[in-house]
Amino acid sequence: MLIWNSCLTSFWPEPPVGMNQIPSSIDFAALLEMLGGDEQILTSLLPKFAEELTSDLAASAQAIVDHDAELLRQIAHRIKGTSANLHALMLSAAARELEQACTEADASLMAIKQQVMSDQARAVQEAIESWHAES
């Protein structure tokens, strides 16, 4: 951001939209738009998603311990689809990478990708909690 302020302010007084914003782990505006603006649906959907995510994360950690690549792949696939539908695209991408690692059956890669997915999932859960606190 320092570079922006010192070099580019003569061209643009403000950075382009999104230039100095960290992307949210879940796009609430897009999700709300997809739901036709119905906040009640969103309010009922998000806790269910967060609860399922907690369960899936525990199951994925156990699948790593058990060296169960197929179960881990199934969990990653479920998280990938659900999170994409709920506009948690970084989580979906992390789950997609884990799903791919499972097909390669590389235990160390699966463990790394599972950790990345778990980190993204926690970020989504925190975003959901913050959203609920602000609503």
ROLODO-890941 format. One line per field, with one value per residue: residue number from 0; residue in one letter; x, y, z of N, C-alpha, C in turn. Coordinates in steps of 0.05 Angstrom, whole numbers. Layout:
// residues N
num = (NUM|...) .
residu = (a|...) .
n_X = (X|...) .
n_Y = (Y|...) .
n_Z = (Z|...) .
ca_X = (X|...) .
ca_Y = (Y|...) .
ca_Z = (Z|...) .
c_X = (X|...) .
c_Y = (Y|...) .
c_Z = (Z|...) .
***
This chain:
// residues 135
num = (0|1|2|3|4|5|6|7|8|9|10|11|12|13|14|15|16|17|18|19|20|21|22|23|24|25|26|27|28|29|30|31|32|33|34|35|36|37|38|39|40|41|42|43|44|45|46|47|48|49|50|51|52|53|54|55|56|57|58|59|60|61|62|63|64|65|66|67|68|69|70|71|72|73|74|75|76|77|78|79|80|81|82|83|84|85|86|87|88|89|90|91|92|93|94|95|96|97|98|99|100|101|102|103|104|105|106|107|108|109|110|111|112|113|114|115|116|117|118|119|120|121|122|123|124|125|126|127|128|129|130|131|132|133|134) .
residu = (m|l|i|w|n|s|c|l|t|s|f|w|p|e|p|p|v|g|m|n|q|i|p|s|s|i|d|f|a|a|l|l|e|m|l|g|g|d|e|q|i|l|t|s|l|l|p|k|f|a|e|e|l|t|s|d|l|a|a|s|a|q|a|i|v|d|h|d|a|e|l|l|r|q|i|a|h|r|i|k|g|t|s|a|n|l|h|a|l|m|l|s|a|a|a|r|e|l|e|q|a|c|t|e|a|d|a|s|l|m|a|i|k|q|q|v|m|s|d|q|a|r|a|v|q|e|a|i|e|s|w|h|a|e|s) .
n_X = (16|41|71|29|8|52|69|26|-15|-18|-41|-88|-132|-152|-144|-162|-225|-224|-169|-138|-162|-170|-192|-255|-268|-316|-366|-412|-448|-456|-477|-524|-550|-557|-595|-639|-641|-661|-653|-669|-666|-612|-593|-612|-586|-529|-511|-521|-487|-438|-438|-439|-390|-354|-361|-344|-290|-268|-276|-244|-193|-188|-189|-140|-106|-120|-103|-138|-151|-193|-240|-225|-222|-277|-299|-272|-292|-347|-343|-320|-362|-406|-385|-373|-424|-442|-412|-361|-307|-251|-244|-270|-234|-189|-208|-217|-164|-146|-179|-158|-106|-117|-131|-82|-59|-17|9|36|27|-29|-37|-16|-50|-99|-92|-88|-140|-169|-152|-173|-227|-235|-228|-273|-313|-303|-315|-370|-387|-374|-407|-457|-455|-456|-505) .
n_Y = (-24|23|35|47|94|129|131|129|164|211|198|169|187|152|82|32|-2|-54|-58|-48|-82|-139|-201|-226|-285|-306|-289|-250|-212|-230|-280|-266|-240|-282|-309|-279|-234|-248|-246|-278|-331|-334|-326|-373|-412|-406|-420|-475|-492|-478|-513|-564|-559|-558|-610|-638|-622|-645|-699|-701|-692|-738|-776|-765|-784|-837|-851|-853|-843|-843|-832|-781|-755|-756|-723|-675|-665|-657|-610|-576|-569|-550|-504|-473|-464|-430|-386|-385|-382|-387|-427|-468|-474|-492|-540|-566|-573|-608|-651|-667|-680|-725|-762|-772|-798|-783|-781|-742|-695|-695|-685|-634|-605|-614|-586|-534|-529|-533|-487|-448|-461|-448|-393|-380|-396|-359|-312|-320|-319|-266|-239|-254|-228|-176|-171) .
n_Z = (0|12|-34|-69|-47|-49|-103|-140|-128|-156|-203|-191|-142|-104|-91|-140|-135|-88|-89|-42|-7|33|10|32|69|58|13|30|8|-45|-34|-6|-47|-83|-54|-61|-29|19|84|126|109|100|152|176|146|150|204|203|162|185|228|203|177|220|238|192|190|235|221|176|198|228|187|163|204|204|154|111|51|14|44|62|13|-2|39|28|-23|-11|21|-16|-55|-24|1|-45|-65|-25|-31|-8|-31|-27|10|-18|-60|-32|-13|-61|-78|-38|-48|-98|-83|-53|-92|-113|-72|-37|23|55|25|27|81|87|52|77|124|104|82|130|157|123|130|184|180|150|186|227|200|192|245|258|222|242|291|276|252) .
ca_X = (0|59|77|6|6|74|74|3|-36|-21|-58|-114|-132|-159|-138|-186|-241|-213|-140|-126|-179|-165|-218|-268|-269|-343|-378|-439|-465|-463|-494|-550|-562|-566|-618|-660|-641|-675|-634|-678|-655|-583|-590|-616|-568|-502|-504|-521|-462|-415|-439|-430|-362|-340|-361|-327|-262|-260|-274|-221|-169|-187|-182|-111|-94|-126|-92|-161|-152|-220|-258|-216|-231|-306|-303|-263|-311|-371|-337|-316|-388|-422|-373|-376|-452|-445|-394|-336|-292|-224|-248|-276|-209|-172|-220|-212|-136|-144|-191|-139|-84|-126|-130|-54|-52|8|2|47|12|-56|-36|-12|-75|-120|-87|-96|-169|-178|-147|-194|-253|-236|-232|-302|-329|-300|-330|-398|-392|-374|-431|-480|-452|-463|-532) .
ca_Y = (0|46|41|60|121|147|132|129|183|233|187|162|195|128|57|19|-19|-79|-58|-52|-98|-168|-213|-239|-314|-313|-265|-248|-197|-248|-301|-254|-235|-308|-317|-260|-214|-258|-250|-300|-356|-333|-330|-401|-428|-403|-437|-503|-495|-477|-538|-585|-554|-567|-640|-648|-617|-666|-724|-700|-696|-767|-790|-762|-802|-864|-855|-860|-823|-842|-816|-753|-744|-751|-700|-652|-661|-645|-583|-561|-561|-533|-477|-458|-455|-409|-364|-386|-392|-395|-453|-487|-479|-508|-567|-578|-582|-631|-673|-675|-693|-752|-780|-779|-814|-775|-776|-716|-674|-694|-673|-605|-594|-615|-564|-509|-529|-528|-459|-433|-466|-431|-365|-378|-397|-333|-292|-324|-309|-237|-230|-257|-208|-150|-171) .
ca_Z = (0|12|-62|-80|-37|-57|-132|-158|-121|-176|-225|-180|-114|-88|-106|-152|-116|-82|-90|-16|10|34|4|54|66|47|0|41|-10|-67|-22|-1|-73|-93|-38|-66|-9|43|106|144|98|105|181|183|131|159|228|194|147|204|244|185|173|244|238|170|197|254|206|158|214|235|162|161|224|195|127|95|29|2|62|61|-13|0|56|13|-45|0|29|-40|-66|-6|4|-70|-66|-5|-38|7|-54|-20|23|-39|-75|-15|-12|-87|-78|-21|-63|-118|-69|-45|-115|-117|-49|-25|51|65|11|38|108|83|40|98|142|89|82|158|162|108|143|208|171|143|211|241|184|198|272|257|208|261|312|264|242) .
c_X = (17|66|53|5|28|77|49|-18|-39|-39|-86|-113|-138|-152|-164|-199|-228|-182|-127|-145|-171|-192|-229|-268|-296|-355|-407|-458|-474|-482|-522|-564|-573|-592|-641|-662|-654|-656|-643|-666|-625|-577|-594|-596|-539|-495|-503|-495|-439|-415|-429|-400|-345|-339|-343|-297|-252|-257|-250|-195|-166|-180|-152|-97|-97|-115|-114|-165|-179|-240|-251|-224|-260|-312|-295|-282|-337|-366|-334|-343|-404|-411|-374|-404|-457|-425|-370|-315|-263|-224|-253|-251|-191|-182|-215|-183|-132|-156|-172|-115|-92|-126|-101|-43|-25|2|12|32|-17|-57|-33|-38|-98|-116|-95|-126|-180|-174|-168|-221|-256|-240|-262|-319|-327|-315|-360|-405|-393|-399|-455|-479|-461|-492|-552) .
c_Y = (25|54|55|89|139|150|138|150|206|224|182|170|171|103|47|2|-46|-80|-61|-65|-127|-181|-228|-269|-323|-287|-263|-233|-215|-270|-290|-248|-261|-317|-297|-239|-223|-265|-272|-326|-356|-338|-359|-420|-429|-420|-467|-510|-496|-503|-562|-583|-564|-598|-651|-643|-638|-693|-724|-703|-725|-784|-788|-782|-831|-871|-864|-839|-821|-827|-787|-740|-738|-726|-674|-645|-647|-616|-565|-551|-543|-505|-460|-447|-432|-386|-362|-398|-400|-422|-474|-494|-497|-537|-581|-589|-606|-655|-684|-690|-722|-772|-789|-796|-809|-765|-749|-692|-672|-680|-642|-592|-594|-592|-537|-507|-522|-499|-441|-436|-449|-402|-361|-378|-370|-311|-295|-314|-279|-226|-232|-235|-180|-148|-166) .
c_Z = (0|-16|-75|-72|-47|-87|-149|-151|-141|-199|-215|-151|-95|-104|-118|-131|-113|-81|-63|4|10|29|29|48|56|36|8|22|-33|-57|-18|-27|-85|-79|-41|-44|17|65|125|134|104|134|189|169|143|184|220|179|166|221|227|180|196|245|216|176|216|240|188|174|222|210|157|179|215|167|108|73|16|18|61|35|-13|16|41|-10|-34|8|5|-52|-49|-3|-21|-72|-46|-8|-19|-12|-47|-6|1|-55|-58|-14|-39|-89|-61|-36|-84|-105|-60|-68|-121|-94|-37|3|61|51|22|65|105|72|60|117|129|89|110|165|148|121|168|201|163|168|227|226|190|226|273|243|227|282|302|255|264) .
***
